[in-house]
Amino acid sequence: MERRVRDDAGMTHVVVVGGGPGGYEAALVAAQLGAEVTVVDRDGLGGSAVLTDCVPSKTLIATAEVMTTVAESGELGVRIDDEPAHPGLASVDLGAVNARVKRLAAAQSVDIQASLERSGVRVVRGLGRLDGPARVVATTDAGSQSYDADVVLVSTGARPRVVEGAEPDGERILTWEQVYDLTDLPERLVVVGSGVTGAEFASAYNALGSEVVLVSSRERVLPGEDPDAAQVLEDVFRRRGMQVLGRSRAQTAQRVGDGVVVTLSDGTKVEGSHCLMAVGSIPNTEGIGLEESGVRLAQGGYVEVDRVSRTSARGVYAAGDVTGVLMLASVAAMQGRIAMWHSLGDAVSPLDLTTVSSNVFTDPEIATVGVTQAQVDAGAQDVESVKLPLATNARAKMQGLHDGFVKLFSRPGTGIVVGGVVVAPRASELIFPITIAVEHRLTVDDVATAFTVYPSLTGSIAEAARRLHTAG
C-alpha cells in the first residue's frame, strides 16, 4: 500500500531523485535556503562518481602513479634491488588495492549521507519515479511512499553502454564498474575505447604491470582532447610498451576458456586475459515517469535542460550525467546548485561551460579550460597562443620529467586569457591558476606579473604569459 507524505509548514518542498553530485549538492543548497528536502536514492549517496567512477578510478590511479614513479626513477639515481619474481620493479597486490578502493568509496558515501542528515535532509533508500511534475513515488523495501513536491530535481546519472556481442560477464569481459572486483592483475588487458575512461584505465593498468592493448576506433587516442596533448600521451603509451591499435573498431568480445578474444571490424582477432569495455554511457531515464510527466528527452535519451537546469516540465529540473551536458562531477554539482538557486529565488548565474576546467587522469595528466585548439583550428576563435615544453622547466628537469607542456590562449590586442592546456603530472592542480584567469578575464600581463616560486612547474605558466605580452 502506498503511503503519502506531506509536511505542511509553509515550506517549499524539494524532492531530489538520485543522490550523485548533482543531487546531493542540490539538496545541501536547498536545505541551506530553508526548503524541506527529500532525497530518494537507490544505489548509495555519491552516485557513480563516488561508488563506481571518479573516487574508485582515481584511487586506483594513485597506486599506478606510485608504480610509474618507481619504475622511472633511475634517472634520479634511485636503485631498486632485483628480485627473481620482479627484477628491478615493485609489484602490486591488486586485491589489496581494490579493497582499499571500495573502502574509500564506501566511506565517502557515508560522509555524504552524514552531511545531508546534519543539514536536515530526509534520505530515502529506494527507486524514485515521477508521478506527474509535482509528485515523486519512492519504491522501498518497506513498500511505496509518495512525496508531494513544489520542486523536483532529476539526477539519476548514467551507466556504461553495453555493445551487442560484447556483453560483460563481470569476470573476463568487464565494464568500468566491475573492475574493482578483480583480485589478480590482468596478464593482458584489452581496453576497447580510447576516450577519457579507456585512456585512464589503459594508463593505470599499464603502470600496475599489465600488458595492455588499447583499441581505438579513431586515428588517435582521446579524440575529444587537445590534439597536441593527445599526441604526447599516445607517444608515452607506446614508449611504455602499450600496444595502441588506431582506426580499429571492435565488433565483438567473447570469452574463450580463461581468456577473451576481441574481434575487430576488419576480422583481426586480439587475444587477452581480460577485456574492459569503455564505449560510452547511457542515461538512466527509462521507467521513471519522465516523459509521462512532461519532461522532454533529447536524442540518446538525455533530459533536455536550459542553462539554469530547467526541463520542459514546470517545476522539474535536472542535473548531471542524465542531461549529457558535460559529464563531469563538477558540472553536475554546479547544475544542481543552480537549479536550487533558481527554483528557490536566490541569486543565480546561468551555467557557463566556457570556464569549466577538466582533467584526464592519465600519466601524464591532461588538464584544459576555456578555448580549445579545435575551435582555433576551425576558425571559431581568434586567439594568440604559445606552447612551452615542460622539459625546459627547471623543476621538471630536477624531477626527471620529459613529457608535457603548458599552452595558453589569449585575445589579440587585449591579452585576455581565454583558455589553456597543461600536460604534466598533477595537471589537475596546475590548471587552477589558468582557470582563475579565464573566469575573471585576467590578462596575460596580470598572470605574468604574479610571483611564482622558483623552481616550480607553475613557473611555466607565468613564462607562457610573458611570451604573450604585446608591447604598447
C-alpha positions in Angstrom: 0.0 0.0 0.0 1.3 3.4 -1.0 1.9 5.9 1.8 1.7 9.6 1.0 4.0 12.1 2.8 3.5 15.8 3.0 4.8 18.1 5.7 2.7 21.3 5.9 4.7 24.1 7.5 4.6 26.7 4.8 7.9 25.5 3.4 8.9 24.8 -0.2 9.1 21.0 -0.7 12.0 19.8 -2.8 12.4 16.2 -3.8 15.6 15.0 -5.4 15.7 11.8 -7.4 19.2 10.4 -7.4 22.0 11.1 -4.9 25.0 11.7 -7.1 27.0 15.0 -7.1 24.1 16.9 -8.8 21.6 15.5 -6.3 23.4 15.8 -3.0 24.9 19.2 -3.8 21.4 20.5 -4.7 20.0 19.0 -1.5 22.5 20.9 0.6 21.8 24.2 -1.1 18.0 23.7 -0.9 18.3 22.9 2.9 20.5 26.0 3.4 17.9 28.1 1.7 15.2 26.8 4.1 13.4 24.2 1.9 12.1 20.9 3.2 14.2 18.4 1.3 13.9 14.7 0.5 16.5 12.7 -1.4 15.4 9.4 -3.0 18.4 7.3 -3.9 18.7 3.7 -5.0 22.4 2.8 -5.1 24.1 4.9 -2.4 24.8 8.5 -1.9 27.5 9.9 -4.1 26.3 8.1 -7.1 28.6 6.6 -9.7 31.1 9.5 -9.1 31.8 8.2 -5.6 30.9 4.5 -5.8 32.0 3.3 -9.3 33.7 6.1 -11.2 35.6 9.1 -10.0 36.6 8.1 -6.5 37.4 4.5 -7.2 39.2 5.1 -10.5 41.3 7.9 -9.1 42.2 5.8 -6.1 43.4 3.1 -8.4 45.3 5.6 -10.4 47.0 6.9 -7.3 48.6 3.5 -6.9 49.5 3.5 -10.6 51.3 6.9 -10.2 53.5 5.4 -7.4 54.4 2.5 -9.7 55.3 4.8 -12.6 57.5 7.0 -10.2 59.3 3.9 -9.0 59.8 2.4 -12.5 61.1 5.7 -14.0 63.3 6.9 -11.1 66.5 5.5 -12.3 67.5 8.9 -13.8 67.3 10.4 -10.3 69.8 7.9 -9.0 67.3 5.6 -7.3 68.3 1.9 -7.4 65.9 -1.0 -6.7 67.3 -4.3 -5.7 66.4 -7.0 -8.2 64.1 -9.8 -7.1 63.7 -13.1 -9.0 60.0 -12.6 -9.5 60.0 -8.9 -10.3 63.5 -7.9 -11.4 64.0 -4.2 -10.9 60.3 -3.5 -10.2 57.9 -3.2 -7.3 54.8 -5.3 -7.5 51.1 -4.7 -7.0 48.7 -6.7 -4.9 45.6 -5.8 -6.9 43.3 -7.5 -4.3 44.6 -5.1 -1.6 44.4 -2.1 -4.0 40.8 -2.8 -4.9 39.8 -3.5 -1.2 41.2 0.0 -0.4 39.3 1.4 -3.4 36.0 0.0 -2.2 36.7 1.0 1.4 37.4 4.6 0.5 34.4 4.8 -1.8 32.0 3.5 0.9 33.5 5.8 3.5 32.9 8.8 1.2 29.3 7.8 0.6 28.8 7.6 4.4 30.3 11.0 4.8 27.9 12.5 2.2 24.9 10.9 4.0 26.0 12.3 7.3 26.4 15.7 5.8 22.9 15.6 4.4 21.4 14.4 7.6 23.2 17.1 9.6 21.6 19.6 7.2 18.1 18.2 7.9 17.7 16.4 4.6 15.5 13.3 4.6 17.2 10.4 2.8 15.1 7.6 1.4 16.7 4.5 0.1 14.6 3.4 -2.9 13.8 3.8 -6.6 12.3 7.2 -7.3 9.7 7.7 -10.1 7.8 10.8 -11.1 4.1 10.6 -10.9 3.4 13.9 -12.6 5.7 17.0 -12.3 4.7 17.6 -8.6 4.9 14.2 -7.1 7.6 11.5 -6.6 6.9 7.9 -5.7 9.7 6.0 -3.9 9.6 2.2 -4.0 11.5 0.9 -1.0 11.9 -2.4 0.8 9.0 -1.3 3.1 6.7 -0.6 0.2 5.8 2.6 -1.7 5.8 6.2 -0.4 4.8 9.3 -2.3 6.2 12.8 -1.8 4.4 15.9 -2.9 6.9 18.4 -4.3 7.0 22.1 -5.3 10.3 21.4 -7.0 11.7 18.1 -8.4 15.3 17.6 -9.4 16.2 14.6 -11.5 19.8 13.5 -11.1 19.7 9.8 -11.9 23.1 9.6 -13.7 24.2 7.2 -16.4 25.5 3.7 -16.8 28.1 2.0 -19.0 26.9 1.4 -22.6 26.8 -2.3 -23.5 27.6 -3.4 -27.0 25.7 -6.3 -28.5 28.2 -9.2 -28.9 30.4 -7.9 -26.2 28.2 -8.2 -23.1 30.1 -8.1 -19.8 30.2 -11.2 -17.6 31.9 -9.5 -14.7 34.8 -11.8 -14.8 36.7 -11.6 -18.0 34.6 -9.0 -20.0 34.2 -6.0 -17.8 32.7 -2.5 -17.6 34.5 0.1 -15.6 32.1 -0.5 -12.7 33.2 -4.1 -12.5 37.0 -3.9 -12.5 37.2 -3.4 -8.7 36.1 -7.0 -8.1 39.3 -8.3 -9.6 41.7 -9.8 -7.1 44.6 -10.6 -9.5 46.2 -8.2 -12.0 45.1 -9.0 -15.6 48.0 -10.5 -17.5 46.9 -9.0 -20.8 44.1 -6.4 -20.8 42.4 -5.4 -24.0 40.8 -1.9 -23.5 38.1 -1.1 -26.0 37.6 2.6 -26.3 40.2 5.4 -26.3 38.1 8.2 -24.8 38.8 9.5 -21.3 37.7 6.4 -19.4 39.5 4.0 -21.7 42.7 6.0 -21.7 42.7 6.4 -17.9 42.3 2.7 -17.3 44.8 1.7 -20.0 47.3 4.1 -18.4 46.7 2.8 -14.9 46.8 -0.9 -15.7 49.9 -0.4 -17.9 51.6 1.2 -14.9 50.4 -1.5 -12.5 52.1 -4.1 -14.6 49.5 -5.5 -17.0 50.3 -5.9 -20.7 47.7 -3.5 -22.3 46.2 -3.3 -25.8 44.2 -0.2 -26.4 41.7 -0.4 -29.2 40.8 3.0 -30.7 38.2 3.5 -33.4 39.7 6.9 -34.2 43.0 7.9 -35.7 44.4 8.8 -32.3 43.6 8.3 -28.6 41.5 10.9 -26.8 39.9 12.3 -30.0 38.0 14.9 -27.9 41.0 16.4 -26.3 43.7 18.9 -27.4 45.5 17.2 -30.3 49.0 18.1 -29.1 48.2 16.7 -25.7 46.7 13.5 -27.1 49.8 13.0 -29.2 52.1 13.4 -26.2 50.0 10.8 -24.3 50.0 8.3 -27.2 53.8 8.6 -27.6 54.1 7.9 -23.8 51.8 4.9 -24.1 53.8 3.4 -26.9 57.2 4.1 -25.2 55.9 2.3 -22.1 55.1 -0.8 -24.0 51.4 -0.4 -24.6 50.0 -1.6 -28.0 47.7 1.1 -29.5 45.5 0.0 -32.3 44.3 3.1 -34.1 41.3 3.1 -36.6 40.3 -0.2 -35.2 36.6 -0.8 -34.3 35.8 -3.7 -32.0 32.8 -5.8 -33.3 32.6 -8.5 -30.6 34.3 -9.6 -27.4 33.9 -13.2 -26.4 35.1 -15.3 -23.6 37.2 -18.2 -24.7 38.4 -20.5 -21.9 40.3 -18.5 -19.4 40.7 -15.5 -21.7 38.9 -13.3 -24.2 39.0 -12.7 -27.9 38.1 -9.3 -29.3 37.2 -9.3 -33.0 37.8 -6.1 -34.9 35.7 -4.9 -37.9 38.5 -6.0 -40.3 38.4 -9.5 -38.9 41.6 -9.2 -36.8 41.4 -11.1 -33.5 43.0 -9.6 -30.4 43.5 -12.1 -27.6 43.8 -11.2 -23.9 43.2 -12.4 -20.4 40.6 -9.7 -19.8 38.7 -7.1 -21.8 37.5 -3.7 -20.5 34.6 -2.2 -22.5 34.8 1.7 -22.3 32.5 2.7 -25.1 30.4 5.5 -23.6 27.4 5.8 -21.3 23.6 5.5 -21.4 21.4 8.0 -19.3 19.2 6.5 -16.6 15.9 7.9 -17.9 13.9 4.7 -18.6 10.9 3.8 -16.4 10.9 6.7 -14.1 7.9 8.6 -15.4 9.8 11.5 -17.1 8.0 11.7 -20.5 4.7 10.9 -18.8 5.3 13.9 -16.6 6.1 16.3 -19.5 9.9 16.1 -19.3 11.2 16.1 -22.9 14.1 13.8 -23.8 16.8 14.6 -26.4 18.5 12.2 -28.8 20.2 9.4 -26.9 17.6 9.6 -24.1 19.2 12.5 -22.2 17.0 15.0 -20.4 16.8 18.4 -22.1 17.7 21.3 -19.8 18.4 25.0 -20.2 21.3 26.9 -18.6 19.5 27.1 -15.2 18.8 23.3 -15.3 15.0 23.6 -16.1 13.4 20.8 -18.0 10.3 21.2 -20.2 8.0 20.4 -17.2 7.2 23.2 -14.9 8.9 22.8 -11.5 11.1 19.9 -12.7 14.9 20.4 -13.0 17.7 18.0 -13.9 21.4 17.8 -13.3 24.4 15.7 -14.0 25.1 12.9 -16.5 21.4 12.3 -17.1 21.4 15.6 -19.0 24.5 14.8 -21.1 25.6 18.5 -20.9 29.2 17.8 -19.9 29.7 14.6 -18.0 31.9 15.8 -15.1 31.1 15.6 -11.4 31.9 19.3 -11.0 29.4 20.3 -13.7 26.8 18.0 -12.2 27.2 19.7 -8.8 27.0 23.1 -10.3 23.9 22.2 -12.3 22.3 21.0 -9.1 23.2 24.1 -7.2 22.0 26.4 -10.0 18.7 24.5 -10.1 18.1 25.2 -6.4 19.2 28.8 -6.5 16.9 29.4 -9.4 13.9 27.5 -8.1 14.1 28.9 -4.6 14.5 32.5 -5.8 18.2 33.1 -4.8 20.7 35.0 -7.0 21.9 32.8 -9.8 24.1 32.9 -12.9 23.3 30.5 -15.8 25.8 27.7 -16.4 28.8 28.8 -18.3 30.7 25.9 -19.9 33.5 28.2 -21.2 35.0 28.4 -17.7 34.8 24.7 -16.8 38.2 23.1 -16.2 38.5 19.3 -16.8 41.2 16.7 -16.4 42.2 13.3 -17.9 43.8 11.3 -15.1 46.3 9.5 -17.3 50.1 9.7 -16.7 50.9 12.4 -17.6 47.6 14.1 -16.9 45.9 16.4 -19.4 44.0 19.5 -18.0 42.1 22.0 -20.1 40.0 25.1 -19.6 38.3 27.6 -21.9 39.0 27.9 -25.6 40.2 24.7 -27.3 42.7 24.1 -30.1 39.9 22.5 -32.2 38.0 25.8 -32.0 41.1 27.7 -33.0 41.8 25.4 -35.9 38.2 25.6 -37.1 38.5 29.5 -37.2 35.8 29.8 -34.5 38.1 31.6 -32.1 40.6 34.4 -32.9 43.5 34.0 -30.4 47.2 34.2 -29.9 48.8 31.2 -28.4 52.1 29.9 -27.0 53.2 26.4 -26.1 56.2 25.7 -23.8 57.6 22.2 -23.4 57.8 21.0 -19.8 61.3 19.7 -20.5 62.7 23.3 -20.4 61.3 23.9 -16.9 64.0 23.7 -14.1 61.7 21.9 -11.7 60.8 19.4 -14.4 64.4 18.7 -15.0 65.0 18.1 -11.3 62.2 15.6 -11.2 63.2 13.8 -14.4 60.1 14.9 -16.3 60.4 15.0 -20.1 56.8 14.7 -21.4 54.2 17.5 -21.4 53.8 21.2 -22.0 51.9 24.4 -21.0 49.7 26.1 -23.6 48.0 29.4 -23.2 45.4 31.2 -25.5 44.8 35.0 -25.3 42.8 37.5 -27.2 44.8 39.6 -29.7 45.0 43.3 -28.6 43.5 42.9 -25.1 45.7 40.0 -24.0 42.7 38.5 -22.0 43.4 34.8 -21.2 40.7 32.7 -22.7 42.0 29.2 -22.4 44.8 26.8 -21.6 46.2 23.3 -21.6 48.6 21.7 -19.2 50.1 18.3 -19.8 52.1 17.2 -16.7 52.0 15.1 -13.6 49.2 16.6 -11.4 48.0 18.8 -14.2 44.6 18.8 -12.4 46.3 21.0 -9.8 48.3 23.2 -12.2 45.3 24.2 -14.3 43.7 26.2 -11.4 45.6 29.5 -11.9 44.7 29.4 -15.6 41.0 28.7 -14.7 41.1 31.7 -12.4 42.5 33.8 -15.2 39.7 32.7 -17.6 36.9 33.0 -15.1 37.9 36.6 -14.1 39.1 37.7 -17.5 42.7 38.4 -16.4 45.2 39.4 -19.0 48.5 37.7 -19.8 50.2 40.6 -18.1 48.2 40.0 -14.9 49.4 36.4 -14.9 52.9 37.3 -15.9 53.5 39.8 -13.1 52.3 37.5 -10.4 55.1 35.9 -8.4 55.8 32.2 -8.9 58.0 30.0 -6.7 61.4 29.1 -8.2 61.8 26.4 -9.2 58.2 25.3 -9.8 56.1 23.9 -12.6 53.8 26.8 -12.3 56.7 29.0 -13.5 56.0 27.7 -17.0 52.5 29.2 -16.8 53.9 32.6 -16.0 56.6 32.2 -18.7 54.0 31.4 -21.3 52.0 34.5 -20.2 55.2 36.7 -20.6 55.7 35.4 -24.1 52.2 36.5 -25.0 52.8 40.1 -23.8 52.3 42.7 -26.5 54.2 46.0 -26.1 52.2 49.2 -26.4 
